[in-house]
């Protein structure tokens, strides 16, 4: 049987899983990068990819320099371990 390609890269899986576990917390990309020990440049790319898929949004919050990373409804329900259809 052909090997199924994963829908998410390993880093994207890790980030999505982390965000789902911490749903509702005020997390910036810096927080996520620090928690998961991912480089700043790398986390930006991962979040851009998740945003393109409609799984996260970057929310501007008053009095906060960095945008907060929020899961969309699709992001909350997404399976980080999903295979590509």
Order of alpha helices (4+ residues) and beta strands (2+ residues): alpha-alpha-alpha-beta-beta-alpha
